[in-house]
Amino acid sequence: MSLYSKQDPRVYKLDTLKQFSEDEKKLVIEYLKIEKYYRYALKEMNAKIENLDDYCENTFAHNPIHHIESRIKSPENVIEKIHRRGFPVTIDTLKNLIYDVSGMRVICHYINDIYQIIALLSKQKDIKVRLTKDYIVSPKPSGYRSVHIVFDISIYFGQEITIPVEIQFRTIAMDMWASLEHELRYKSNNEFTESDKIALKQYSDDLYQVDLNMQKLYIQKTTGDRDDD
């Protein structure tokens, strides 16, 4: 059962708190007091990335970003993650150990686009990189590829507040694979076999090669630099 009002998803139905333990209730109430800051941070980061996409179009005649998705974790998902990680159910845990309350997915056209946007973002004075996991250079055993970066972004409302925002950077092909893999793995009625896992990993490798080939073709067509070997 959702904890938010159907009329306004930002309005929390406090009468549903009875489903939580006392520690969980306290965390939810404290979280609702600061949730707006995570929303503000997400809006600021979204604006920065859209501006960088415009900058690349004007400077390099190329839009690196295909589309952007974003979300704020619900109180239920925050609590679930805290339990899954084995952390204490406290507001300090939320503030100091949960980095993806504000989350974004930036889908780029080419692999090079991902690293270009990351480099440009990292140069911004009010943003600092807290954590980086590059699953393109080192894919997960499942075949999952993406770059995950937690940025600390400063927002200003009477005082400076630093909020973490996790961004997952993927190409269109990587996003397709991840979306379908999630659909198959978590929404299938049948258990995944070892041969299924091997097949998914191979499909990921095949798509990665397509990514490389499409990027090579793009470079050839835009720069005239051909490599026919």
C-alpha positions in Angstrom: 0.0 0.0 0.0 1.4 3.4 -1.0 2.0 5.9 1.8 1.3 8.9 -0.5 -2.0 10.5 -1.3 -3.4 9.8 -4.7 -4.5 13.4 -5.1 -1.0 14.7 -4.4 2.0 12.3 -4.3 3.9 14.7 -2.1 1.3 14.4 0.7 2.0 11.6 3.1 -0.8 9.7 4.7 0.3 9.7 8.3 -2.4 7.3 9.3 -0.6 4.5 7.5 2.4 4.8 9.8 0.9 2.1 12.0 2.4 -0.5 9.6 5.9 0.6 10.8 7.9 -0.1 13.9 8.5 2.8 16.3 12.0 3.4 14.9 10.7 3.3 11.3 7.9 5.8 12.3 10.5 8.2 13.7 12.6 7.9 10.6 9.7 8.5 8.2 8.6 11.6 10.1 12.1 13.0 10.1 12.6 12.1 6.4 9.4 14.0 5.4 10.9 17.1 7.0 14.0 17.1 4.7 12.6 15.3 1.6 12.2 18.7 -0.1 15.9 19.3 -0.1 16.5 16.1 -2.0 13.9 17.3 -4.6 15.6 20.7 -4.8 19.0 19.0 -5.4 17.5 16.8 -8.1 16.0 19.8 -9.9 19.4 21.6 -9.7 21.3 18.6 -11.1 18.8 18.1 -13.8 19.1 21.7 -14.9 22.9 21.5 -14.9 22.9 18.4 -17.1 20.4 19.9 -19.5 22.5 23.0 -19.8 25.6 20.9 -20.5 23.7 19.1 -23.3 22.9 22.5 -24.8 26.5 23.6 -24.4 27.7 20.5 -26.3 25.2 21.1 -29.0 26.4 24.7 -29.5 30.1 23.9 -29.1 30.5 20.5 -30.8 27.3 20.3 -32.9 26.3 17.2 -31.0 23.8 16.4 -28.2 25.4 13.7 -26.0 22.2 13.1 -24.0 19.3 11.0 -25.4 17.1 11.5 -22.3 17.1 11.9 -18.5 15.1 10.1 -15.9 14.8 11.0 -12.2 13.1 10.0 -9.0 13.1 10.5 -5.3 13.1 7.4 -3.1 9.8 6.8 -1.2 9.9 6.3 2.6 9.1 2.6 2.0 12.1 2.2 -0.3 14.4 4.1 2.1 13.5 1.8 4.9 13.8 -1.3 2.8 17.3 -0.3 1.7 18.4 0.5 5.2 17.2 -2.9 6.4 18.9 -4.6 3.3 22.2 -3.0 4.2 21.9 -3.9 7.8 22.1 -0.3 9.0 20.5 1.2 12.1 17.0 2.7 11.3 17.8 6.3 12.1 17.9 9.7 10.4 21.7 9.8 10.7 21.9 6.6 8.7 19.7 8.2 6.0 21.8 11.4 5.9 25.2 9.7 6.1 24.9 6.3 4.5 22.1 6.4 1.9 23.4 8.3 -1.2 20.6 7.6 -3.7 17.5 9.2 -2.2 17.9 11.6 -5.1 18.5 9.4 -8.2 19.0 10.1 -11.9 19.6 8.1 -15.0 21.3 9.9 -17.9 21.0 8.0 -21.1 23.7 9.0 -23.7 24.1 8.2 -27.4 27.6 7.0 -27.3 30.1 5.7 -24.7 32.4 8.8 -25.2 29.4 11.0 -24.4 29.1 9.5 -20.9 32.7 10.4 -20.0 32.4 13.9 -21.6 29.3 14.7 -19.5 31.0 13.4 -16.4 34.1 15.4 -17.0 32.1 18.6 -17.6 30.0 18.0 -14.5 33.0 17.3 -12.3 34.4 20.8 -13.2 31.4 22.6 -11.7 32.4 24.5 -8.5 29.3 23.6 -6.5 29.5 19.9 -7.2 32.0 17.4 -5.8 32.4 13.7 -6.6 31.8 11.5 -3.5 31.8 8.0 -5.1 32.4 6.5 -8.5 31.7 3.0 -9.7 32.6 2.4 -13.4 30.7 -0.7 -14.6 31.6 0.0 -18.2 35.4 -0.5 -17.6 34.6 -3.3 -15.1 31.2 -4.8 -15.9 29.3 -6.7 -13.2 29.4 -10.6 -13.7 25.8 -10.4 -14.9 26.8 -8.2 -17.8 25.5 -5.0 -16.3 27.2 -1.9 -17.7 26.9 1.7 -16.4 28.8 4.4 -14.6 27.4 5.2 -11.1 28.6 8.5 -9.6 27.4 10.1 -6.4 27.8 13.9 -6.6 27.5 16.1 -3.6 25.6 19.3 -4.8 25.3 22.5 -2.8 21.8 24.1 -2.6 21.1 27.4 -1.0 18.0 28.2 1.0 19.0 30.7 3.7 22.0 28.5 4.3 24.2 26.1 2.2 23.1 22.5 2.3 25.0 19.7 0.7 22.9 16.8 -0.7 24.1 13.6 -2.5 22.6 12.8 -5.9 23.4 9.4 -7.5 23.5 9.4 -11.3 23.7 6.3 -13.5 25.1 7.0 -16.9 24.3 4.5 -19.7 24.2 4.4 -23.4 20.9 3.6 -25.1 22.0 0.0 -25.6 23.1 -0.4 -22.0 19.8 0.9 -20.8 17.8 -1.4 -23.0 19.7 -4.4 -21.7 19.4 -3.3 -18.1 15.7 -2.7 -18.4 14.9 -6.0 -20.1 17.2 -7.9 -17.8 15.4 -6.5 -14.8 12.0 -7.3 -16.4 13.1 -10.9 -17.1 14.9 -11.5 -13.8 12.4 -10.0 -11.3 9.1 -10.3 -13.1 9.4 -13.8 -14.6 7.5 -16.6 -13.0 10.3 -19.1 -13.8 13.6 -19.4 -12.0 16.7 -18.2 -13.8 18.9 -21.0 -14.9 22.7 -20.8 -15.4 22.2 -21.0 -19.2 19.9 -18.0 -18.9 22.5 -16.0 -17.0 25.2 -17.0 -19.6 22.9 -15.9 -22.4 22.2 -12.5 -20.8 25.9 -11.9 -20.3 26.6 -12.7 -24.0 23.8 -10.4 -25.1 25.4 -7.6 -23.0 28.8 -8.3 -24.6 27.2 -8.2 -28.0 25.5 -4.9 -27.4 28.7 -3.5 -26.0 30.4 -4.3 -29.3 27.5 -2.6 -31.1 28.1 0.4 -28.9 31.7 0.5 -29.9 30.9 0.0 -33.6 28.3 2.7 -33.6 30.7 5.1 -31.9 33.4 4.3 -34.4 31.0 5.0 -37.3 29.9 8.3 -35.7 33.5 9.4 -35.4 34.1 8.5 -39.0 31.1 10.3 -40.3 31.7 13.5 -38.3 35.5 13.8 -38.6 36.3 11.9 -41.8 38.8 9.8 -39.9 38.5 6.3 -41.4 40.1 3.1 -40.3 39.4 0.4 -42.9 41.7 -2.2 -41.4 
